[in-house]
Amino acid sequence: MRILFVLYDNESYIPYFPIGIAYLTAVLERHGHQADIYGQDVHHYSNDHLARQLEEIRYDMVGLSFIGGYWPYRKALEISKIVNGSKNRPFFCIGGHGPAPEPAYFLRKLNADAVCIGEGEETILELAEAITANRSLEKIKGLAWREGEAVHINKSQAPLDKGY
């Protein structure tokens, strides 16, 4: 499966790399998936550039993580229009502190397919494998997902033991 994680442009000139995306990418690649990271924030690519990327490269899934607040929400709306308007529309998964507390709202508002809730390393891997095998999403812990207009919120994923 080929996955694209989008790091939206916050128009800062002090870019940082979100460690959560690094964790998700590492888990997916360790299990044979290809995960690309679109660094809009680092390169200040336009939204048109992202749209062209989605037209030129066929992704099976696009992931977008964002925090709460008006600015990240506005950027998520812009990116969701691009993803949903893509001719090869991929499975669209969102996550982060923005959508996790109210997944039903964000699934509908962004027309996303799923929300990863909590630490996503195990959830994203199970999701990628379920999509690849065309299996149901109902048993994936830490996931909220849409089926038509119905929203399902699965049980929580246990926190990862990071060995601290």
N, C-alpha and C positions, 0 to 999 in steps of 0.2 A: 504494500500500500504506500502511496506517496502522499505525504502530509505537508501542508504549508502553515507555519505559525507566523502570524502577522504582528509585528511590533509597531504599533501606530505612532505617528509623528506627534510628539507633544510640543514641537517647535522650540525645544531647548537646545542650547549649544553645549550642554554637558550631558551627553548620552551615557546611559548605563545599560548594562545587559541584565535583564531579569533572570535571576538564578532559577526560578521556577521553570521557565521555558527550557533552560539548559538541562534540568532534570528530566523533563518530559521527552526532549529530543534524545537524550542518552538512553532512556528506557526503550523507546521505540526502535532506535537503531540497533540496540543490543539484541532485539528480537526480530531483526530482519526487515524492518520498515525503513523507508527513506523519509527523513524529516528535513525540510528546508526551512530556513528562517529568513523572513522578509524584513530587513532592517530599515523600515521607512523612517524610523526615528534617527538612526545614525546618518543616513544619506539624504534625508529630507526629500524623499521621492514624493511625487504628486499622487493624488488618487487615480489619475489617469494612467500613471505608470503601473500601479497595482492592477488596474483593470486589464491592461495589456498583458501583464504577467499571467493573469488567470486565463486569458484567451490563448496565449502561446503555449502554456504548459498545463497539461491535464493533471489536476490534483484530485485525489479521492476524498480528501478532507481538508478543511481549513479551520484552524484554531485561532481564537482571539481571546486574550485575557485583558481585563481592565478593572480598575479600581472604581470606587464610588466617586461621585462628583460630577458636576455639569460638564466640564471639559472632556474627561474620558468618555462620558456617556454620548456626547455629541460626536466624538471621533468614532465610537462604536456604531452609531447610526449611519455615519458616512460609509464606513467599511462594510456594514451589513448590506447596504444598497449595492455596493460593488459586487460582493460575493453572490448575493441573490440574483443580480442581473447578469451574471456570467453565463455564457452560452453552454458551458460545460459545468453547470452549477454543482459544486462538490457538497458533501455532507458538511454542515456548518456547526461547529461546536464552540461554545463560549465558556469562559470560566473567570475566576478571580473574585475579589472582594466586591465588585460591582454587582454582577448577576447572581452570585451564590445565595444571598439572603432572600431573594424574590425570584426564583427561577421561572415561574409561570409567566410573570410579567415580561421578563426579558426574552423568553422564548417567543412570545407573541409579538412583542414590539420590534425585535430584530429579525423576526422570521427565521430564527435559528432552529436547528434540529435537536440540539442537546446542550445541557449545561453540566460541566464538571463541578461538583460541589466538594470543597475541602481539598486535601492534598490529592493531586491528580495522577501520580505516577502509575498506580495500579489501575485506576479507572480508565485512563486514556489508552493503555495497552489493551485492556479488555474490550473497550469500545472499538479500537482499530481491528482487533481480531473478529469481533462480532460483525462489523460491516463487511470485512473481507469474506467471511463465511456466510453472509446473509442470514445471520441469527438474530433472534429477538434481543432487545435491549433491556428487558424487564428484570433480569437478575444481576445487572451490573451495579454494584454498590457505588454510591457517590455520584449517581447520575440522575438528572431530570431530563425528560425527553418528550417530544411531541409525536403524536400519532393523529394526523389530521388536526383537528382543533382540540383534541383531548391532550392534557398534560399529565404525565406520570412522574412521580418523584419516588425514586427507589430508596432503599435503606442506605444509611451512611456507611462510608468506608472507614475502617478503623485507622486511627493515626499511624503513620509509619514510625517505626523505631529507628531513629537516626543515630542511635548509639551514644548519645550524650551522657 
